[in-house]
Amino acid sequence: MTPRDAFINALELVSHLANVGDAKSLALHPASTSHGQLSEEQQRASGLTPELVRLSIGIEHIDDIIDDLDQALQKAGKS
């Protein structure tokens, strides 16, 4: 499992969904979702790297969001 996947899988509050525009916080891997139709070369040319995770911050309390991101980063760093 890549560190990116470990991070996404470790999120508890932030949802792993491609539902941008929602009121809740979301995590998205653009290279395999919203930009998956592009070749890797086209993705890189547009500044999109395979490791990139897009966060859409919602209306949850900021401390809860930060705590979730922090714990997921710590877990991903240990994998």
C-alpha angles and dihedrals in degrees: 000000000000121000087247092056092044090053094049092045092050094056112111106174099026111073124225097228138126094225100119111183094045121130092236128077115267138190120208135181101215096190091065100032126025094019098030092114091066123084117248088253091054091047092051091046088058092049096258112136125192090244096055118119117189116215123201107193116216137190100284116120109284093232090057091049093048092047091051094048091046095051091046091050090050092050092046091051090056096051 
